Amino acid sequence: MSRVRVAVARLLALAVACGAGAPALAADPTEIPVAILLHPVARGDILAAADFDRQLRAAATAHGALGPDEASGREAVRALPAGSVVRAGDLVTPRLVHRGEAITLSLRGRGFAISTAGRALAAGGMGDVVRVVALSTNHSVDAVVDGAGSVRIAGQ
């Protein structure tokens, strides 16, 4: 019986020395190159490829990270500190119409075009549907953003 105990003790000592008995919690995470911001970005700023640098980060931290090409030309929805990884939820298409802003509301159809002054009730980027109010009638309608300060209603 003592020989068995000695053999088991030796096997346990060998397993611990080889790391088989210890959990793998202290393992280094795999690092991959990730695009990070070089400087702080304020809410509403438009990002460019020059705003980024590549650094090694843990794979878990890099999950969902956007590259400089994907983030370039998009607008920050919140302040982002220098050194942060940018994700899709941090950016939107640039807002060409802002809530409360004066806009030009146009209606185009076959052979006609009508424009009037209006006010945006929501913000939106190119192609977004926003609610606007026509100042001449005080009626609100949904319109598609088609430029800076310009929206259109599709003709019937």
N, C-alpha and C positions, 0 to 999 in steps of 0.2 A: 504494500500500500504506500509506503514512503517513496518507493521508486516512481510510482505513478504521479504522486504529488510533485516530486522533483522535476519530472518530465513536463508536466503541465506548467509549472512555474517557469521553466526554461522557454517553453513555447510562448507563453504570455509575455515574457521579457523580450523575446525576439520580435514578436508582433508589435509591441509598443515601440521598440527601437526602430523598426522599419516604418512606423507610422500607420500600420494597419488597424490598430486599436483606437487611434485618435480620430475624432471627426475632422472633416476637411473644411473647417470654418476659417482657418487662417490662410487659405489659398489666395494668391493674388488674382484679382479679376483680369480678364483679358482686356487690353486697351486697344482702341481703334482710333484712327484720325477722325476728328469731328470739327465742323466749322463753328467757331465761337466769335462773339462780338469783340471788336478791338476797343470800342469806346461805348459809353452809355448812350442809349437811344431813347428819346422822349416819345410819348404817345403822339401819334399823328405823323411822325417822321417817316419818310420813304427810304427804304434800305437800298444799298447798292452793293455790288460784289466787293468793292474796296473796304467795306465795313467789317469784313470777316478775315479771320486767320484760321489755320488748321492747327489743332493741338491734339495730343493723345488724351483720351478720356476713357473711363470705364465703359464697357459695352452697355451696361444697364442705364447709365447716364445718357448715352447717345441714342437711346430708343426714341424714334420719332423725330429726330433732328433733321432740319432742312439744310441743304447745301447752299452756298452762295448764289448759284444760278436759280434755284427755286425761290429764294427769298428776295432776290433782286427785283426792284420795282414794286414791292408790296409795302403796305402801310402798317406800322406797329399799332396794336390796339391798346397797349399799356406800356409803361416805362420799362425798359429792359436794361439791366446793369451790364457793365463791361465784363467780359469773360463768360457770359451766359450762353447756353445752347438755345437756339431759336427753333420753335416747333410751329406747326401749322396753326394752332390755336392762338398764337401770338401775333399773327398777321392777317390782314384782309386785303382785298383789291383796293387800290387807292380810291378814296371817296371823292367824287367829283361834285357831289351835291351834299350840302350840310343842312341839318335841321334848322329851320328858321331863316334860311338864306333865300334871297330873292332869286327866282328862276324864270326862265322863259319856257312856257308851256306851248307845245305845238301839236297840231292835229294835221296829219297829211293823209290824203287819199288819192284816188285816181283823178288827176287833173285839178286838184286844189291843195292849198296849204294855208292854215290859219294859225297865228301865233298870238299869245296873250301873256301878260305878266302873271306871276304866281308866287307862291311861297311854299317851300318844302316843309313837310311835316315829319320827315325822317331823312336820315343820311343814306347814301348809297353810292356804289361804284358803277362803272360802265356795265350796262346790261341789267342792273338790279331794278326791281320793281319797287317804287317808293310812292307813298301817299303824298299828294300835293293839293293845294287849294288855289283855284283860279280867283284872282283878286276882283275881276270884273263881275263875277256871279256869286262869289263866296261859297261855291260848291267844291267839295273835295272829290278827287278822282285818283285812281292808280295810274301811274305813268312809268315808262321805262327811261332810265338815265342813258342819254346818248352823247353827253359831253359835259364839260365843266359848266355848271349852272344852267344846264339845258336838259329838258325831259320831253318825251313825246307820248302821245296817245295814238294807238294804231287806228287807222281809218276802218270803218265797217265795210 
